Amino acid sequence: MRNFIEKLFVVIFCLYNTYIIDPSKDLVFFFLISIIISFALDLFNSKRIKILIYLVFLLLCFYDSFFIYYLPLILYTMYLEFNFHSLLVLPLLFVNFSIINLLISTISIYFSHMTKGFNLFLNENKMIRDGLKEDAIYLRKYNEQLKIDREKNIYIAILTERNRIAREIHDSIGHSISSGILQVEALKVVSNDNTIKGLDLLQNTLSSGMDDIRNSIHNLYNDSLDLRKRIESLCDEAISLNISLNYKLDEPLSYDLKFDILSIIRESITNTIKHSDANKLNINLLTQPKFYSIIIKDNGKNFNETKDLLSKGIGLISMDEIARKYNGFLNYEFKDGFKIHITLMKG
């Protein structure tokens, strides 16, 4: 808008100047040609095309010196492109010299210089504004990540404390009670019948307490393993794969089952990275009425059925052992990628 207003002033001055100098001249022709050239300079962004248009205008000036009176209009755009180098065309003014034309040219260059400075200032403001927006977005994401990390750290600290308590109960209290039970057994060997009844009662009490401790330790270990978060962590660590996780396992699961499922997922991700050229991996963990279903499929193509399926290194043997442990089975196939289907029967 600023350019349009300034050019409009320059055009008015040029028209006024040409009318004063020679009212009988066909002013419309020179005006239209100059306007077309000015619009063409604004329309094209290529510097080569603009230079060609400038040369055309200079040739027109030599063809008819009356075009020189519209030089201020062309100087406005020329100064935006070439800065002070555009002043090299000012000697053309003396071919058909007019003080008013020189004054108009000076005003045109001044307008162009001010507009150039204004555009630079505007661009700097836009860059600063965009930078501030990027910083704000980055800070917002950083704060969100800090919040997530803090929650994870709190959760990890809770799980770590549960493990510590479970180990201490197992190592200290558990061993002490186990030792007490063995001592009662030894006393029963050398005691009479009346004493044995009291020792039986003590042994039953100790055995019941030991069972309670074992159950508590088992529950602590079970709660300390968050299967979903551990699997998500494994997926995040595999940066070379785009992993899609569909987790639909009903809780609670036993610690052993969680550990075995985690082992299967870890083995599958490792094998995909090592033995396949896949870049996508789909993991589906589903709960069925009678069993748990694990379906893992990649989009790899670098696969040798004879070599890879018979290789112990691919980990299929260990996965099959886990499946048999839960009276389940393992199936696999290679069709548009390698697919593993493991079924683990519920207890």
Disulfide bonds with the S-S distance in Angstrom:
none
